[in-house]
Amino acid sequence: MNTLTEMLPDAAGKAEPARAGAGPWRRAWTLLKRDKPTIAAALLLCLIILSSLAAPIYARHVADTDPFRSNLSGKIKIDGKKVKVMQASTEGLGLGVTPIGPTWEAKYFLGADTQGRDVAARLLYGGRNSLLIAGSATAICLTLAALIGVTAGFFGGVVDMVLSRILDILWAFPVYLLAISLSIVLISKGITIGPLEINANSLLLPIGIIGIIYVPYVARPVRGRVLALNNSEFVLAAIGLGIPSWRILFKDILPNVSTMLIVFIPLMMALNIVTESSLSFLSIGVQAPDASWGTIIQDGQTLLYTRPAVALAPGIAIALTVLTLNVIGDSIRDALDPRTKIV
């Protein structure tokens, strides 16, 4: 068997031979390293994640505020003058109060919401919850989908029929209608499983709900991939040689399915962020006093004409995060495609 040597250009533009027999993961990494938009998207995503993780540091040492406590009577210093956080309204008859706008300083960098809370600090805390829920829900969804899809596709017969009908039942419900229905029921009552009790304010509820509703949308492609692999030449040859089924499953089926699941990770995470924000905006996701990007948008919907930054800031954060995840997901898909050429 002849060894094929690919020519890869190095950073200086010269061609250098790739190591013979480079596997698909090394090949994918080579492609991703050269993709400048993907690198930029990954750096921006890392910046968003690190900023969200630094929320307690920002709130305590920079903004010096509690983003979860109302501050309707609070005052701050701007240019040496004390200014009320909730200022008298200048709209209409001048009744009521309006939160302070962006100061572009350490305190109230993006202004205050209707409760006088620092929007910038809540934005970072909201990012922590949104990313945590989306990441955990993605892990649950892909784990269940892989288990169901591989089991249905590999064993077939009655097992495939039963699992496929269960997926069809979930598939029949519109995604958001199912998510809203589950959220309303579970948030109003909570969950008690033996000694384990999950209350309405727990983040485990939106994590579990979002993780379950998208299982059919991942399990079906996985099942189809496994069915196609069952009829592939190398699997049929392994069966003909008398290789045990468990070895075929772990050596031939799962490695080929894993690439599909890796592609799904950033795409499902982007979808889950949008879903979580939508549920939280409807008050059936993250519950007060916790924050998420969706709850901050809800807080700012009545301030769109006077303090638009309250709603625009989390909206921009959602858009940037989803955009970066989609760019990364598309690049990973292309990099893992064996038909993609290295030039």
CORRARA-V579458 format. One line per field, one symbol per residue. ss: DSSP state (h for helix, s for strand, l for the rest). burial: # if it has 24 or more other ideal C-beta (glycine too) atoms within 12 Angstrom, else .. A space follows every 10 residues. Layout:
ss = ???
burial = ???
//
This chain:
ss = llllllsssl llllssslll lllhhhhhhh hhhhlhhhhh hhhhhhhhhh hhhlhhhhhh hhllllllll llllssssll sssslsssll llllllsssl llllllllll lslllllshh hhhhhhhhhh hhhhhhhhhh hhhhhhhhhh hhhhhlhhhh hhhhhhhhhh hhllhhhhhh hhhhhhhhhl sssllsssll llhhhhhhhh hhhlhhhhhh hhhhhhhhhh llhhhhhhhh llllhhhhhh hhhhhhhhhh hhhhhhhhhh hhhhhhhhhh hlllllllll llhhhhhhhh hhhlllllhh hhhhhhhhhh hhhhhhhhhh hhhhhhllll lll
burial = .......#.. .......... ......##.# ##..#..#.. ##.##..##. ##..#..##. ..#.#.##.. #..#.#.... ....###... ......#### #.#...#### ########## ########## ########## ########## #####....# ..##.##..# ....##.### .##..##... .........# .######### ########## ###.###.## ....#..... .......##. .###.##### ########## ########## ########.# ########## #.#..##.## #####.##.# ########## ######.... .#.
//
